Amino acid sequence: MPPYFAKAESFGLFDGTLATVIHFFKFQRIKRLHRPLGEFLLDFDIAGIDALIPVPLSVRGLRERGFNQSLLLAKHLSERTKTPLIMDGLLKKTETVPQIGLSRNERRANLKGAFRADRKFPGKRLLLVDDVMTTCSTANACSKELLLAGAAEVVVLTLARANYY
């Protein structure tokens, strides 16, 4: 099945120093890393994008981590490019088990029905921002909902992509 998003770009592979820094950012809760990490996203041409959408966390996930890393990255990108940021356009409506360690099929099943667009995006070109893309399951589930809400196109931008293939 082809993806729902038009294309996906990543700054680098989720390996070595980049993986270590992302780990510190997310799991050691070093929030100030969002600025230098967000600078990497400025390497990409986002001309023609109408708005940025961060991949949302569930209420429990946000409570446990204390911040949404994707939102912080998207906020930095929005501030630097003057591209509108829509923080509440996509919601994670169900709690899911962590994706780490799940197979491609398990990840897809885990996210089925987990996201919901909370507004309409008629004809908009949206940039979905996340920290890491592994199997594309999260990006695909989010993109599907954004397209159902009327988006003309969804492009995915992440800091890193797992060398999964």
N, C-alpha and C positions, 0 to 999 in steps of 0.2 A: 504494500500500500504506500503510495507516495505521501510525503509529509504535507501538512496543511500550511506550513510557512513557505514563503517564496525562496528564501535563502538563509543560510546561517553563516556567520563569521565569528572567528575567535582570535584573540590576540596571540595565543600560543597554546602549546600542549600542557595538559595538567600533569606536570612532571617537574622534578628538580626544584629549583628555587621558587618558581611560580607556584607550584603546588604547596610548598611550605608556607609561603606568604599568605596564600588564600586560606590555608588551614588556620594560621594564626588569626586572621581576620574573622573567620566564621566561628571557630570553636574555642579559641582563646579570648574571643570577644575584644580584639584590639580594633575598635571602631575607627580610629584615626587613619588606619590603612586604606580607607575608602578613597581618600584623595589621591595618593600616589597610584593606587590600582586603577582608579577612574581615569587618570591621565592616559593610561594605555588605550582606553576606548576611544580617545580623541584621534587616534590614527585612522579611523574608519570614516569614510564619506557617508554622511547621513542626509545629504541633500534630498529634498523631496519627502522627507519623513514629516508627518503631521504632528505626531506625539510619541512620547516615550511611555512605555508601560513596564513596570517592574514585575517580575514573577512574584506573586504573593506568597506569604507564609500563612499557615492556619493560625487561628487565635492562640491555640496552645503553643505552637512553634514559636510565635512571636513572643509570647510570655516567657518561654523557657530561654530563648536566646537574648531577648531584650531589645533586639533590633532586626530589621530585615536587610540583609546584606545587599540584595538586589536593588532595593529601594535606595540605599545610600549610593550605590554606583550610578543608578539612573539619575538621582538628584544631582550628582556632580556633573554628569554629562549634560543634563538640562541647563545647569547654571553656566557651563562653559560654552555651550552651543546656542543658547537661547531658544532651545526647542521645548515646547510645552511638555510638562510632566503630568501624567494622570495617575495619581497615587491610588485611587479607589475604583478604577475602571474594571479591575479583575479581582475576584475574591477566591480564596481557597476555602470552599464551604464545608469540606469534610476533613477530618483528621485521617492521615495516612501513616503507615509505618515508614520509617526512614528508607530512602531509596538505596543507600549504601549496602552493597552485598547482594542486591536483587538482580536476577537475570533480566534480559530485555523484555521477555514476556511478563515476568512478575512485575516489573516496573510499569508497564502499560496497564496491566490489570489493577495495580495499586492506585493508579491515578484516574481510572475511569470514573467520570462524573465528579471529580474532586474540585474542578474549577468552574466558575460562573462569571460571565461578563455582567457587570452591574450597571451598565449604561449602553447606549447605542453608539456606533461608530460609523455612520453612513459614509461610504466612499473614502474612508481615511486610510492612509498608509501608516502603519504602526510599527515601532521598533520595540520588540520585546527584549528586555535586558535581564540577564542572569549572570551568576558567577561562573558556573561550570556546566558544560553540556557533556553528558556521558552517552546515553543511547538515544537522545532526542525525545524521549517520552514526555518529559515535562514541557518542553518547547512545543511539541505537537499537541498536547492536551490543551495548553493555553491558547495556541494559535487557532485551534478548532473553535473554541468559544468566542474568540475575537471576530473570526469570520462570520460565525452565526449571528453576531451582534452588528453585522453590516460592514465590517472593515473590508476594504478593497484588497489589502495585502498586508501580510505580517512578515517582517524581517527580524531575525534573531541575532543578537549580539551578546557574546559572552567573553569573559576574561580568558577562559581556558576551555579546551575540548579534550576529553579523555581520548587516549590513543586506543580506542575500543575496537576499531575495525582491523 
